[in-house]
Amino acid sequence: MTETLLDVKGMTCPLPVLRANKALRSLQPGDRLRVLATDRAAMGDFKAFCQETGHALVAASEEAGVFSFVIRKRAPAGAPVP
C-alpha cells in the first residue's frame, strides 16, 4: 500500500475533487491519496465525493488554512478490501 500526495492548494471547487478523482484512477485498490487544499468548500466536497464513489475518507483535518484529506481507494466491486 502506498500513499501519494496531491497538492491542490489555491484551486477552487470543483477542481480539487476533479484532480483527486483523476489521481485515484492511477492508484491500486487500498492505496492512499493525501490531498492538500485551501478551498473551504473542500471539506464537504470530499465527504460527498467519498460517499458517492465508495472510496474511504480515512482522515480529514485543517491546520493554518490548509485542509488535509486522506482517501483510500476502494476495491473493485466484489473484491475484498485490503
Secondary structure, 3 states (H helix, E strand, C coil): CCEEEEECCCCCCCHHHHHHHHHHHCCCCCCEEEEEECCCCHHHHHHHHHHHHCCEEEEEEEECCEEEEEEECCCCCCCCCC
